[in-house]
Amino acid sequence: MLSGALSGVYTVLGRRLRYSFVGYDFLLQLNPEELKAYAHEGRVFISRLATEIQNSVPIAKVSTSRFKGRDLSRTCSDKVTEAVKSWRANT
């Protein structure tokens, strides 16, 4: 996972999602299978993945979502934000 400083290249999906009346952020590091699908399908895959996350409601206590436990928002969002800011400043 995204531990320590962001020194390597990570592919993450960050989304603002809704569950009932609650909005929440979800930050996901793509696993090897997801990275392969992203490399092959691009934005189509990311869109489908985001929809799957939204529909599976991984924050719900009774959820059986395959994404449950993969949210990195609490531990890594500041690091990802800084990495994006740095990338934007250099492009």
HTML snippet that shows the backbone in 3Dmol.js (N, CA, C, O; Angstrom):
<script src="https://3Dmol.org/build/3Dmol-min.js"></script>
<div id="view" style="width:600px;height:400px;position:relative"></div>
<script>
const pdb = `
ATOM      1  N   MET A   1       0.829  -1.179   0.000  1.00  0.00           N
ATOM      2  CA  MET A   1       0.000   0.000   0.000  1.00  0.00           C
ATOM      3  C   MET A   1       0.876   1.245   0.000  1.00  0.00           C
ATOM      4  O   MET A   1       2.103   1.150  -0.026  1.00  0.00           O
ATOM      5  N   LEU A   2       0.262   2.372   0.028  1.00  0.00           N
ATOM      6  CA  LEU A   2       0.971   3.647  -0.021  1.00  0.00           C
ATOM      7  C   LEU A   2       1.567   3.981   1.338  1.00  0.00           C
ATOM      8  O   LEU A   2       1.054   4.850   2.042  1.00  0.00           O
ATOM      9  N   SER A   3       2.632   3.306   1.708  1.00  0.00           N
ATOM     10  CA  SER A   3       3.238   3.590   3.000  1.00  0.00           C
ATOM     11  C   SER A   3       4.460   4.477   2.819  1.00  0.00           C
ATOM     12  O   SER A   3       5.109   4.464   1.773  1.00  0.00           O
ATOM     13  N   GLY A   4       4.756   5.238   3.847  1.00  0.00           N
ATOM     14  CA  GLY A   4       5.911   6.129   3.771  1.00  0.00           C
ATOM     15  C   GLY A   4       5.693   7.231   2.761  1.00  0.00           C
ATOM     16  O   GLY A   4       4.558   7.545   2.401  1.00  0.00           O
ATOM     17  N   ALA A   5       6.786   7.818   2.305  1.00  0.00           N
ATOM     18  CA  ALA A   5       6.703   8.892   1.308  1.00  0.00           C
ATOM     19  C   ALA A   5       6.314   8.316  -0.040  1.00  0.00           C
ATOM     20  O   ALA A   5       6.602   7.158  -0.343  1.00  0.00           O
ATOM     21  N   LEU A   6       5.670   9.121  -0.831  1.00  0.00           N
ATOM     22  CA  LEU A   6       5.301   8.691  -2.179  1.00  0.00           C
ATOM     23  C   LEU A   6       6.525   8.822  -3.075  1.00  0.00           C
ATOM     24  O   LEU A   6       6.701   9.840  -3.744  1.00  0.00           O
ATOM     25  N   SER A   7       7.357   7.814  -3.089  1.00  0.00           N
ATOM     26  CA  SER A   7       8.587   7.891  -3.863  1.00  0.00           C
ATOM     27  C   SER A   7       8.491   7.147  -5.186  1.00  0.00           C
ATOM     28  O   SER A   7       9.301   7.380  -6.083  1.00  0.00           O
ATOM     29  N   GLY A   8       7.520   6.259  -5.322  1.00  0.00           N
ATOM     30  CA  GLY A   8       7.356   5.506  -6.555  1.00  0.00           C
ATOM     31  C   GLY A   8       6.180   6.003  -7.343  1.00  0.00           C
ATOM     32  O   GLY A   8       5.633   7.070  -7.063  1.00  0.00           O
ATOM     33  N   VAL A   9       5.794   5.239  -8.319  1.00  0.00           N
ATOM     34  CA  VAL A   9       4.629   5.580  -9.123  1.00  0.00           C
ATOM     35  C   VAL A   9       3.473   4.706  -8.654  1.00  0.00           C
ATOM     36  O   VAL A   9       3.575   3.479  -8.626  1.00  0.00           O
ATOM     37  N   TYR A  10       2.388   5.348  -8.292  1.00  0.00           N
ATOM     38  CA  TYR A  10       1.201   4.644  -7.825  1.00  0.00           C
ATOM     39  C   TYR A  10       0.034   5.043  -8.705  1.00  0.00           C
ATOM     40  O   TYR A  10      -0.071   6.197  -9.121  1.00  0.00           O
ATOM     41  N   THR A  11      -0.826   4.110  -8.983  1.00  0.00           N
ATOM     42  CA  THR A  11      -2.037   4.416  -9.724  1.00  0.00           C
ATOM     43  C   THR A  11      -3.197   4.284  -8.755  1.00  0.00           C
ATOM     44  O   THR A  11      -3.465   3.210  -8.218  1.00  0.00           O
ATOM     45  N   VAL A  12      -3.875   5.397  -8.544  1.00  0.00           N
ATOM     46  CA  VAL A  12      -4.962   5.422  -7.580  1.00  0.00           C
ATOM     47  C   VAL A  12      -6.211   5.993  -8.229  1.00  0.00           C
ATOM     48  O   VAL A  12      -6.145   6.732  -9.211  1.00  0.00           O
ATOM     49  N   LEU A  13      -7.324   5.639  -7.668  1.00  0.00           N
ATOM     50  CA  LEU A  13      -8.614   6.188  -8.072  1.00  0.00           C
ATOM     51  C   LEU A  13      -9.192   6.887  -6.860  1.00  0.00           C
ATOM     52  O   LEU A  13      -9.411   6.265  -5.820  1.00  0.00           O
ATOM     53  N   GLY A  14      -9.437   8.164  -6.993  1.00  0.00           N
ATOM     54  CA  GLY A  14     -10.068   8.926  -5.922  1.00  0.00           C
ATOM     55  C   GLY A  14     -11.438   9.386  -6.394  1.00  0.00           C
ATOM     56  O   GLY A  14     -11.566   9.964  -7.473  1.00  0.00           O
ATOM     57  N   ARG A  15     -12.439   9.135  -5.605  1.00  0.00           N
ATOM     58  CA  ARG A  15     -13.805   9.497  -5.988  1.00  0.00           C
ATOM     59  C   ARG A  15     -14.559  10.038  -4.791  1.00  0.00           C
ATOM     60  O   ARG A  15     -14.305   9.661  -3.647  1.00  0.00           O
ATOM     61  N   ARG A  16     -15.489  10.925  -5.080  1.00  0.00           N
ATOM     62  CA  ARG A  16     -16.458  11.396  -4.090  1.00  0.00           C
ATOM     63  C   ARG A  16     -17.711  10.581  -4.342  1.00  0.00           C
ATOM     64  O   ARG A  16     -18.276  10.643  -5.434  1.00  0.00           O
ATOM     65  N   LEU A  17     -18.155   9.821  -3.354  1.00  0.00           N
ATOM     66  CA  LEU A  17     -19.293   8.917  -3.517  1.00  0.00           C
ATOM     67  C   LEU A  17     -20.425   9.298  -2.576  1.00  0.00           C
ATOM     68  O   LEU A  17     -20.255  10.108  -1.664  1.00  0.00           O
ATOM     69  N   ARG A  18     -21.581   8.695  -2.817  1.00  0.00           N
ATOM     70  CA  ARG A  18     -22.750   8.937  -1.967  1.00  0.00           C
ATOM     71  C   ARG A  18     -23.339   7.596  -1.538  1.00  0.00           C
ATOM     72  O   ARG A  18     -23.398   6.634  -2.304  1.00  0.00           O
ATOM     73  N   TYR A  19     -23.770   7.577  -0.285  1.00  0.00           N
ATOM     74  CA  TYR A  19     -24.491   6.433   0.272  1.00  0.00           C
ATOM     75  C   TYR A  19     -25.654   7.012   1.047  1.00  0.00           C
ATOM     76  O   TYR A  19     -25.468   7.616   2.104  1.00  0.00           O
ATOM     77  N   SER A  20     -26.853   6.828   0.521  1.00  0.00           N
ATOM     78  CA  SER A  20     -28.049   7.427   1.092  1.00  0.00           C
ATOM     79  C   SER A  20     -27.865   8.938   1.104  1.00  0.00           C
ATOM     80  O   SER A  20     -27.714   9.538   0.040  1.00  0.00           O
ATOM     81  N   PHE A  21     -27.874   9.561   2.258  1.00  0.00           N
ATOM     82  CA  PHE A  21     -27.710  11.015   2.352  1.00  0.00           C
ATOM     83  C   PHE A  21     -26.274  11.398   2.713  1.00  0.00           C
ATOM     84  O   PHE A  21     -25.990  12.577   2.923  1.00  0.00           O
ATOM     85  N   VAL A  22     -25.374  10.432   2.788  1.00  0.00           N
ATOM     86  CA  VAL A  22     -23.994  10.670   3.201  1.00  0.00           C
ATOM     87  C   VAL A  22     -23.071  10.690   1.986  1.00  0.00           C
ATOM     88  O   VAL A  22     -23.111   9.782   1.156  1.00  0.00           O
ATOM     89  N   GLY A  23     -22.243  11.724   1.884  1.00  0.00           N
ATOM     90  CA  GLY A  23     -21.207  11.758   0.867  1.00  0.00           C
ATOM     91  C   GLY A  23     -19.884  11.374   1.504  1.00  0.00           C
ATOM     92  O   GLY A  23     -19.632  11.726   2.656  1.00  0.00           O
ATOM     93  N   TYR A  24     -19.035  10.660   0.779  1.00  0.00           N
ATOM     94  CA  TYR A  24     -17.748  10.258   1.342  1.00  0.00           C
ATOM     95  C   TYR A  24     -16.716  10.138   0.228  1.00  0.00           C
ATOM     96  O   TYR A  24     -17.045   9.927  -0.939  1.00  0.00           O
ATOM     97  N   ASP A  25     -15.467  10.280   0.626  1.00  0.00           N
ATOM     98  CA  ASP A  25     -14.361  10.110  -0.317  1.00  0.00           C
ATOM     99  C   ASP A  25     -13.882   8.673  -0.258  1.00  0.00           C
ATOM    100  O   ASP A  25     -13.920   8.034   0.793  1.00  0.00           O
ATOM    101  N   PHE A  26     -13.427   8.171  -1.403  1.00  0.00           N
ATOM    102  CA  PHE A  26     -12.890   6.822  -1.467  1.00  0.00           C
ATOM    103  C   PHE A  26     -11.642   6.862  -2.329  1.00  0.00           C
ATOM    104  O   PHE A  26     -11.708   7.237  -3.500  1.00  0.00           O
ATOM    105  N   LEU A  27     -10.508   6.482  -1.767  1.00  0.00           N
ATOM    106  CA  LEU A  27      -9.228   6.484  -2.456  1.00  0.00           C
ATOM    107  C   LEU A  27      -8.744   5.051  -2.539  1.00  0.00           C
ATOM    108  O   LEU A  27      -8.581   4.381  -1.520  1.00  0.00           O
ATOM    109  N   LEU A  28      -8.515   4.587  -3.745  1.00  0.00           N
ATOM    110  CA  LEU A  28      -8.192   3.181  -3.977  1.00  0.00           C
ATOM    111  C   LEU A  28      -6.899   3.066  -4.764  1.00  0.00           C
ATOM    112  O   LEU A  28      -6.751   3.690  -5.815  1.00  0.00           O
ATOM    113  N   GLN A  29      -5.951   2.264  -4.255  1.00  0.00           N
ATOM    114  CA  GLN A  29      -4.771   1.925  -5.039  1.00  0.00           C
ATOM    115  C   GLN A  29      -5.127   0.718  -5.893  1.00  0.00           C
ATOM    116  O   GLN A  29      -5.585  -0.302  -5.376  1.00  0.00           O
ATOM    117  N   LEU A  30      -4.917   0.834  -7.195  1.00  0.00           N
ATOM    118  CA  LEU A  30      -5.266  -0.263  -8.088  1.00  0.00           C
ATOM    119  C   LEU A  30      -4.367  -1.465  -7.829  1.00  0.00           C
ATOM    120  O   LEU A  30      -3.155  -1.325  -7.666  1.00  0.00           O
ATOM    121  N   ASN A  31      -4.975  -2.649  -7.792  1.00  0.00           N
ATOM    122  CA  ASN A  31      -4.201  -3.878  -7.629  1.00  0.00           C
ATOM    123  C   ASN A  31      -3.676  -4.326  -9.001  1.00  0.00           C
ATOM    124  O   ASN A  31      -4.041  -3.722 -10.009  1.00  0.00           O
ATOM    125  N   PRO A  32      -2.841  -5.351  -9.069  1.00  0.00           N
ATOM    126  CA  PRO A  32      -2.257  -5.754 -10.364  1.00  0.00           C
ATOM    127  C   PRO A  32      -3.288  -6.069 -11.452  1.00  0.00           C
ATOM    128  O   PRO A  32      -3.084  -5.718 -12.615  1.00  0.00           O
ATOM    129  N   GLU A  33      -4.381  -6.721 -11.090  1.00  0.00           N
ATOM    130  CA  GLU A  33      -5.405  -7.038 -12.089  1.00  0.00           C
ATOM    131  C   GLU A  33      -6.068  -5.760 -12.597  1.00  0.00           C
ATOM    132  O   GLU A  33      -6.316  -5.613 -13.794  1.00  0.00           O
ATOM    133  N   GLU A  34      -6.350  -4.846 -11.684  1.00  0.00           N
ATOM    134  CA  GLU A  34      -6.966  -3.575 -12.062  1.00  0.00           C
ATOM    135  C   GLU A  34      -6.020  -2.732 -12.912  1.00  0.00           C
ATOM    136  O   GLU A  34      -6.452  -2.076 -13.860  1.00  0.00           O
ATOM    137  N   LEU A  35      -4.732  -2.749 -12.574  1.00  0.00           N
ATOM    138  CA  LEU A  35      -3.742  -2.026 -13.383  1.00  0.00           C
ATOM    139  C   LEU A  35      -3.691  -2.564 -14.808  1.00  0.00           C
ATOM    140  O   LEU A  35      -3.593  -1.799 -15.767  1.00  0.00           O
ATOM    141  N   LYS A  36      -3.757  -3.876 -14.937  1.00  0.00           N
ATOM    142  CA  LYS A  36      -3.733  -4.508 -16.266  1.00  0.00           C
ATOM    143  C   LYS A  36      -4.967  -4.087 -17.069  1.00  0.00           C
ATOM    144  O   LYS A  36      -4.862  -3.746 -18.247  1.00  0.00           O
ATOM    145  N   ALA A  37      -6.126  -4.115 -16.428  1.00  0.00           N
ATOM    146  CA  ALA A  37      -7.360  -3.708 -17.104  1.00  0.00           C
ATOM    147  C   ALA A  37      -7.311  -2.233 -17.480  1.00  0.00           C
ATOM    148  O   ALA A  37      -7.767  -1.851 -18.557  1.00  0.00           O
ATOM    149  N   TYR A  38      -6.760  -1.404 -16.597  1.00  0.00           N
ATOM    150  CA  TYR A  38      -6.629   0.022 -16.882  1.00  0.00           C
ATOM    151  C   TYR A  38      -5.693   0.249 -18.066  1.00  0.00           C
ATOM    152  O   TYR A  38      -5.977   1.077 -18.931  1.00  0.00           O
ATOM    153  N   ALA A  39      -4.590  -0.476 -18.107  1.00  0.00           N
ATOM    154  CA  ALA A  39      -3.649  -0.343 -19.226  1.00  0.00           C
ATOM    155  C   ALA A  39      -4.304  -0.739 -20.546  1.00  0.00           C
ATOM    156  O   ALA A  39      -4.001  -0.162 -21.590  1.00  0.00           O
ATOM    157  N   HIS A  40      -5.191  -1.712 -20.499  1.00  0.00           N
ATOM    158  CA  HIS A  40      -5.850  -2.209 -21.715  1.00  0.00           C
ATOM    159  C   HIS A  40      -7.053  -1.351 -22.123  1.00  0.00           C
ATOM    160  O   HIS A  40      -7.255  -1.092 -23.309  1.00  0.00           O
ATOM    161  N   GLU A  41      -7.850  -0.909 -21.142  1.00  0.00           N
ATOM    162  CA  GLU A  41      -9.120  -0.235 -21.442  1.00  0.00           C
ATOM    163  C   GLU A  41      -9.138   1.263 -21.154  1.00  0.00           C
ATOM    164  O   GLU A  41     -10.005   1.979 -21.656  1.00  0.00           O
ATOM    165  N   GLY A  42      -8.192   1.742 -20.352  1.00  0.00           N
ATOM    166  CA  GLY A  42      -8.122   3.173 -20.053  1.00  0.00           C
ATOM    167  C   GLY A  42      -9.314   3.691 -19.265  1.00  0.00           C
ATOM    168  O   GLY A  42      -9.771   3.066 -18.307  1.00  0.00           O
ATOM    169  N   ARG A  43      -9.808   4.850 -19.692  1.00  0.00           N
ATOM    170  CA  ARG A  43     -10.887   5.537 -18.975  1.00  0.00           C
ATOM    171  C   ARG A  43     -12.167   4.713 -18.892  1.00  0.00           C
ATOM    172  O   ARG A  43     -12.931   4.854 -17.937  1.00  0.00           O
ATOM    173  N   VAL A  44     -12.405   3.868 -19.867  1.00  0.00           N
ATOM    174  CA  VAL A  44     -13.599   3.019 -19.831  1.00  0.00           C
ATOM    175  C   VAL A  44     -13.550   2.124 -18.598  1.00  0.00           C
ATOM    176  O   VAL A  44     -14.549   1.960 -17.897  1.00  0.00           O
ATOM    177  N   PHE A  45     -12.382   1.550 -18.345  1.00  0.00           N
ATOM    178  CA  PHE A  45     -12.236   0.703 -17.156  1.00  0.00           C
ATOM    179  C   PHE A  45     -12.421   1.514 -15.881  1.00  0.00           C
ATOM    180  O   PHE A  45     -13.133   1.083 -14.974  1.00  0.00           O
ATOM    181  N   ILE A  46     -11.787   2.684 -15.799  1.00  0.00           N
ATOM    182  CA  ILE A  46     -11.876   3.517 -14.596  1.00  0.00           C
ATOM    183  C   ILE A  46     -13.327   3.912 -14.322  1.00  0.00           C
ATOM    184  O   ILE A  46     -13.770   3.909 -13.173  1.00  0.00           O
ATOM    185  N   SER A  47     -14.052   4.246 -15.366  1.00  0.00           N
ATOM    186  CA  SER A  47     -15.459   4.603 -15.203  1.00  0.00           C
ATOM    187  C   SER A  47     -16.263   3.420 -14.672  1.00  0.00           C
ATOM    188  O   SER A  47     -17.089   3.572 -13.772  1.00  0.00           O
ATOM    189  N   ARG A  48     -16.016   2.248 -15.235  1.00  0.00           N
ATOM    190  CA  ARG A  48     -16.719   1.043 -14.794  1.00  0.00           C
ATOM    191  C   ARG A  48     -16.343   0.705 -13.347  1.00  0.00           C
ATOM    192  O   ARG A  48     -17.206   0.325 -12.556  1.00  0.00           O
ATOM    193  N   LEU A  49     -15.070   0.842 -13.004  1.00  0.00           N
ATOM    194  CA  LEU A  49     -14.609   0.570 -11.652  1.00  0.00           C
ATOM    195  C   LEU A  49     -15.251   1.530 -10.650  1.00  0.00           C
ATOM    196  O   LEU A  49     -15.695   1.111  -9.581  1.00  0.00           O
ATOM    197  N   ALA A  50     -15.297   2.805 -10.994  1.00  0.00           N
ATOM    198  CA  ALA A  50     -15.922   3.798 -10.108  1.00  0.00           C
ATOM    199  C   ALA A  50     -17.396   3.480  -9.885  1.00  0.00           C
ATOM    200  O   ALA A  50     -17.897   3.609  -8.768  1.00  0.00           O
ATOM    201  N   THR A  51     -18.082   3.070 -10.927  1.00  0.00           N
ATOM    202  CA  THR A  51     -19.494   2.698 -10.800  1.00  0.00           C
ATOM    203  C   THR A  51     -19.646   1.469  -9.917  1.00  0.00           C
ATOM    204  O   THR A  51     -20.564   1.398  -9.100  1.00  0.00           O
ATOM    205  N   GLU A  52     -18.751   0.502 -10.077  1.00  0.00           N
ATOM    206  CA  GLU A  52     -18.809  -0.712  -9.254  1.00  0.00           C
ATOM    207  C   GLU A  52     -18.585  -0.375  -7.775  1.00  0.00           C
ATOM    208  O   GLU A  52     -19.261  -0.913  -6.899  1.00  0.00           O
ATOM    209  N   ILE A  53     -17.633   0.517  -7.511  1.00  0.00           N
ATOM    210  CA  ILE A  53     -17.386   0.929  -6.129  1.00  0.00           C
ATOM    211  C   ILE A  53     -18.626   1.619  -5.572  1.00  0.00           C
ATOM    212  O   ILE A  53     -19.079   1.296  -4.474  1.00  0.00           O
ATOM    213  N   GLN A  54     -19.173   2.563  -6.323  1.00  0.00           N
ATOM    214  CA  GLN A  54     -20.372   3.293  -5.898  1.00  0.00           C
ATOM    215  C   GLN A  54     -21.520   2.333  -5.592  1.00  0.00           C
ATOM    216  O   GLN A  54     -22.168   2.447  -4.552  1.00  0.00           O
ATOM    217  N   ASN A  55     -21.765   1.407  -6.479  1.00  0.00           N
ATOM    218  CA  ASN A  55     -22.911   0.502  -6.330  1.00  0.00           C
ATOM    219  C   ASN A  55     -22.726  -0.540  -5.231  1.00  0.00           C
ATOM    220  O   ASN A  55     -23.708  -1.058  -4.700  1.00  0.00           O
ATOM    221  N   SER A  56     -21.472  -0.853  -4.884  1.00  0.00           N
ATOM    222  CA  SER A  56     -21.236  -1.877  -3.866  1.00  0.00           C
ATOM    223  C   SER A  56     -21.186  -1.316  -2.449  1.00  0.00           C
ATOM    224  O   SER A  56     -21.145  -2.085  -1.488  1.00  0.00           O
ATOM    225  N   VAL A  57     -21.188  -0.009  -2.300  1.00  0.00           N
ATOM    226  CA  VAL A  57     -21.233   0.704  -1.020  1.00  0.00           C
ATOM    227  C   VAL A  57     -20.259   0.092   0.009  1.00  0.00           C
ATOM    228  O   VAL A  57     -20.693  -0.479   1.009  1.00  0.00           O
ATOM    229  N   PRO A  58     -18.965   0.212  -0.238  1.00  0.00           N
ATOM    230  CA  PRO A  58     -17.995  -0.431   0.663  1.00  0.00           C
ATOM    231  C   PRO A  58     -17.964   0.126   2.081  1.00  0.00           C
ATOM    232  O   PRO A  58     -17.396  -0.513   2.967  1.00  0.00           O
ATOM    233  N   ILE A  59     -18.556   1.299   2.328  1.00  0.00           N
ATOM    234  CA  ILE A  59     -18.544   1.850   3.695  1.00  0.00           C
ATOM    235  C   ILE A  59     -19.673   1.312   4.561  1.00  0.00           C
ATOM    236  O   ILE A  59     -19.654   1.486   5.779  1.00  0.00           O
ATOM    237  N   ALA A  60     -20.650   0.667   3.952  1.00  0.00           N
ATOM    238  CA  ALA A  60     -21.778   0.134   4.727  1.00  0.00           C
ATOM    239  C   ALA A  60     -21.318  -1.060   5.570  1.00  0.00           C
ATOM    240  O   ALA A  60     -20.557  -1.905   5.099  1.00  0.00           O
ATOM    241  N   LYS A  61     -21.780  -1.118   6.800  1.00  0.00           N
ATOM    242  CA  LYS A  61     -21.375  -2.208   7.698  1.00  0.00           C
ATOM    243  C   LYS A  61     -21.700  -3.586   7.141  1.00  0.00           C
ATOM    244  O   LYS A  61     -20.921  -4.524   7.306  1.00  0.00           O
ATOM    245  N   VAL A  62     -22.841  -3.710   6.488  1.00  0.00           N
ATOM    246  CA  VAL A  62     -23.268  -5.016   5.980  1.00  0.00           C
ATOM    247  C   VAL A  62     -22.781  -5.281   4.554  1.00  0.00           C
ATOM    248  O   VAL A  62     -23.118  -6.309   3.967  1.00  0.00           O
ATOM    249  N   SER A  63     -22.007  -4.379   4.006  1.00  0.00           N
ATOM    250  CA  SER A  63     -21.541  -4.517   2.629  1.00  0.00           C
ATOM    251  C   SER A  63     -20.606  -5.715   2.483  1.00  0.00           C
ATOM    252  O   SER A  63     -19.778  -5.994   3.350  1.00  0.00           O
ATOM    253  N   THR A  64     -20.764  -6.407   1.365  1.00  0.00           N
ATOM    254  CA  THR A  64     -19.844  -7.488   1.015  1.00  0.00           C
ATOM    255  C   THR A  64     -18.969  -7.067  -0.164  1.00  0.00           C
ATOM    256  O   THR A  64     -18.431  -7.908  -0.883  1.00  0.00           O
ATOM    257  N   SER A  65     -18.837  -5.763  -0.349  1.00  0.00           N
ATOM    258  CA  SER A  65     -18.063  -5.203  -1.450  1.00  0.00           C
ATOM    259  C   SER A  65     -16.631  -5.745  -1.461  1.00  0.00           C
ATOM    260  O   SER A  65     -16.007  -5.894  -0.410  1.00  0.00           O
ATOM    261  N   ARG A  66     -16.130  -6.030  -2.636  1.00  0.00           N
ATOM    262  CA  ARG A  66     -14.732  -6.465  -2.759  1.00  0.00           C
ATOM    263  C   ARG A  66     -13.781  -5.304  -2.473  1.00  0.00           C
ATOM    264  O   ARG A  66     -12.572  -5.510  -2.364  1.00  0.00           O
ATOM    265  N   PHE A  67     -14.306  -4.096  -2.352  1.00  0.00           N
ATOM    266  CA  PHE A  67     -13.491  -2.917  -2.076  1.00  0.00           C
ATOM    267  C   PHE A  67     -13.449  -2.576  -0.587  1.00  0.00           C
ATOM    268  O   PHE A  67     -12.709  -1.684  -0.171  1.00  0.00           O
ATOM    269  N   LYS A  68     -14.228  -3.271   0.195  1.00  0.00           N
ATOM    270  CA  LYS A  68     -14.262  -3.025   1.639  1.00  0.00           C
ATOM    271  C   LYS A  68     -12.854  -3.236   2.200  1.00  0.00           C
ATOM    272  O   LYS A  68     -12.209  -4.250   1.932  1.00  0.00           O
ATOM    273  N   GLY A  69     -12.400  -2.272   2.970  1.00  0.00           N
ATOM    274  CA  GLY A  69     -11.072  -2.366   3.555  1.00  0.00           C
ATOM    275  C   GLY A  69      -9.952  -1.829   2.677  1.00  0.00           C
ATOM    276  O   GLY A  69      -8.791  -1.832   3.085  1.00  0.00           O
ATOM    277  N   ARG A  70     -10.287  -1.368   1.474  1.00  0.00           N
ATOM    278  CA  ARG A  70      -9.252  -0.874   0.552  1.00  0.00           C
ATOM    279  C   ARG A  70      -9.211   0.650   0.465  1.00  0.00           C
ATOM    280  O   ARG A  70      -8.402   1.204  -0.279  1.00  0.00           O
ATOM    281  N   ASP A  71     -10.072   1.330   1.213  1.00  0.00           N
ATOM    282  CA  ASP A  71     -10.102   2.788   1.164  1.00  0.00           C
ATOM    283  C   ASP A  71      -8.880   3.359   1.872  1.00  0.00           C
ATOM    284  O   ASP A  71      -8.657   3.088   3.052  1.00  0.00           O
ATOM    285  N   LEU A  72      -8.095   4.147   1.154  1.00  0.00           N
ATOM    286  CA  LEU A  72      -6.883   4.748   1.694  1.00  0.00           C
ATOM    287  C   LEU A  72      -7.062   6.217   2.043  1.00  0.00           C
ATOM    288  O   LEU A  72      -6.082   6.898   2.347  1.00  0.00           O
ATOM    289  N   SER A  73      -8.284   6.717   2.006  1.00  0.00           N
ATOM    290  CA  SER A  73      -8.547   8.143   2.217  1.00  0.00           C
ATOM    291  C   SER A  73      -7.987   8.662   3.539  1.00  0.00           C
ATOM    292  O   SER A  73      -7.370   9.727   3.576  1.00  0.00           O
ATOM    293  N   ARG A  74      -8.191   7.941   4.589  1.00  0.00           N
ATOM    294  CA  ARG A  74      -7.762   8.421   5.909  1.00  0.00           C
ATOM    295  C   ARG A  74      -6.249   8.420   6.077  1.00  0.00           C
ATOM    296  O   ARG A  74      -5.707   9.266   6.788  1.00  0.00           O
ATOM    297  N   THR A  75      -5.574   7.500   5.442  1.00  0.00           N
ATOM    298  CA  THR A  75      -4.134   7.371   5.658  1.00  0.00           C
ATOM    299  C   THR A  75      -3.280   8.012   4.586  1.00  0.00           C
ATOM    300  O   THR A  75      -2.127   8.356   4.848  1.00  0.00           O
ATOM    301  N   CYS A  76      -3.809   8.183   3.393  1.00  0.00           N
ATOM    302  CA  CYS A  76      -2.958   8.614   2.283  1.00  0.00           C
ATOM    303  C   CYS A  76      -3.436   9.823   1.500  1.00  0.00           C
ATOM    304  O   CYS A  76      -2.734  10.262   0.590  1.00  0.00           O
ATOM    305  N   SER A  77      -4.584  10.375   1.809  1.00  0.00           N
ATOM    306  CA  SER A  77      -5.122  11.446   0.965  1.00  0.00           C
ATOM    307  C   SER A  77      -4.205  12.669   0.921  1.00  0.00           C
ATOM    308  O   SER A  77      -4.070  13.292  -0.132  1.00  0.00           O
ATOM    309  N   ASP A  78      -3.575  13.024   2.040  1.00  0.00           N
ATOM    310  CA  ASP A  78      -2.668  14.175   2.036  1.00  0.00           C
ATOM    311  C   ASP A  78      -1.462  13.921   1.138  1.00  0.00           C
ATOM    312  O   ASP A  78      -1.026  14.820   0.418  1.00  0.00           O
ATOM    313  N   LYS A  79      -0.923  12.714   1.175  1.00  0.00           N
ATOM    314  CA  LYS A  79       0.229  12.363   0.336  1.00  0.00           C
ATOM    315  C   LYS A  79      -0.137  12.402  -1.146  1.00  0.00           C
ATOM    316  O   LYS A  79       0.630  12.891  -1.975  1.00  0.00           O
ATOM    317  N   VAL A  80      -1.311  11.885  -1.463  1.00  0.00           N
ATOM    318  CA  VAL A  80      -1.759  11.883  -2.854  1.00  0.00           C
ATOM    319  C   VAL A  80      -2.008  13.308  -3.322  1.00  0.00           C
ATOM    320  O   VAL A  80      -1.642  13.664  -4.443  1.00  0.00           O
ATOM    321  N   THR A  81      -2.622  14.122  -2.485  1.00  0.00           N
ATOM    322  CA  THR A  81      -2.864  15.524  -2.838  1.00  0.00           C
ATOM    323  C   THR A  81      -1.553  16.242  -3.123  1.00  0.00           C
ATOM    324  O   THR A  81      -1.457  16.974  -4.108  1.00  0.00           O
ATOM    325  N   GLU A  82      -0.551  16.049  -2.291  1.00  0.00           N
ATOM    326  CA  GLU A  82       0.755  16.680  -2.511  1.00  0.00           C
ATOM    327  C   GLU A  82       1.417  16.165  -3.780  1.00  0.00           C
ATOM    328  O   GLU A  82       2.037  16.940  -4.508  1.00  0.00           O
ATOM    329  N   ALA A  83       1.298  14.876  -4.056  1.00  0.00           N
ATOM    330  CA  ALA A  83       1.876  14.310  -5.277  1.00  0.00           C
ATOM    331  C   ALA A  83       1.207  14.900  -6.519  1.00  0.00           C
ATOM    332  O   ALA A  83       1.884  15.194  -7.505  1.00  0.00           O
ATOM    333  N   VAL A  84      -0.099  15.073  -6.480  1.00  0.00           N
ATOM    334  CA  VAL A  84      -0.834  15.658  -7.608  1.00  0.00           C
ATOM    335  C   VAL A  84      -0.438  17.120  -7.787  1.00  0.00           C
ATOM    336  O   VAL A  84      -0.223  17.572  -8.912  1.00  0.00           O
ATOM    337  N   LYS A  85      -0.339  17.859  -6.686  1.00  0.00           N
ATOM    338  CA  LYS A  85       0.086  19.259  -6.776  1.00  0.00           C
ATOM    339  C   LYS A  85       1.467  19.369  -7.398  1.00  0.00           C
ATOM    340  O   LYS A  85       1.704  20.232  -8.243  1.00  0.00           O
ATOM    341  N   SER A  86       2.368  18.509  -6.987  1.00  0.00           N
ATOM    342  CA  SER A  86       3.728  18.510  -7.528  1.00  0.00           C
ATOM    343  C   SER A  86       3.714  18.160  -9.013  1.00  0.00           C
ATOM    344  O   SER A  86       4.407  18.791  -9.811  1.00  0.00           O
ATOM    345  N   TRP A  87       2.931  17.163  -9.378  1.00  0.00           N
ATOM    346  CA  TRP A  87       2.828  16.772 -10.784  1.00  0.00           C
ATOM    347  C   TRP A  87       2.281  17.913 -11.636  1.00  0.00           C
ATOM    348  O   TRP A  87       2.805  18.197 -12.714  1.00  0.00           O
ATOM    349  N   ARG A  88       1.220  18.570 -11.146  1.00  0.00           N
ATOM    350  CA  ARG A  88       0.629  19.683 -11.891  1.00  0.00           C
ATOM    351  C   ARG A  88       1.610  20.841 -12.039  1.00  0.00           C
ATOM    352  O   ARG A  88       1.642  21.498 -13.080  1.00  0.00           O
ATOM    353  N   ALA A  89       2.402  21.093 -11.013  1.00  0.00           N
ATOM    354  CA  ALA A  89       3.369  22.191 -11.068  1.00  0.00           C
ATOM    355  C   ALA A  89       4.484  21.925 -12.079  1.00  0.00           C
ATOM    356  O   ALA A  89       5.104  22.853 -12.597  1.00  0.00           O
ATOM    357  N   ASN A  90       4.726  20.641 -12.350  1.00  0.00           N
ATOM    358  CA  ASN A  90       5.802  20.277 -13.261  1.00  0.00           C
ATOM    359  C   ASN A  90       5.332  19.897 -14.656  1.00  0.00           C
ATOM    360  O   ASN A  90       6.130  19.429 -15.468  1.00  0.00           O
ATOM    361  N   THR A  91       4.064  20.089 -14.944  1.00  0.00           N
ATOM    362  CA  THR A  91       3.572  19.753 -16.292  1.00  0.00           C
ATOM    363  C   THR A  91       3.144  21.002 -17.039  1.00  0.00           C
ATOM    364  O   THR A  91       2.704  20.916 -18.185  1.00  0.00           O
TER     365      THR A  91
END
`;
const viewer = $3Dmol.createViewer("view");
viewer.addModel(pdb, "pdb");
viewer.setStyle({}, {cartoon: {color: "spectrum"}});
viewer.zoomTo();
viewer.render();
</script>
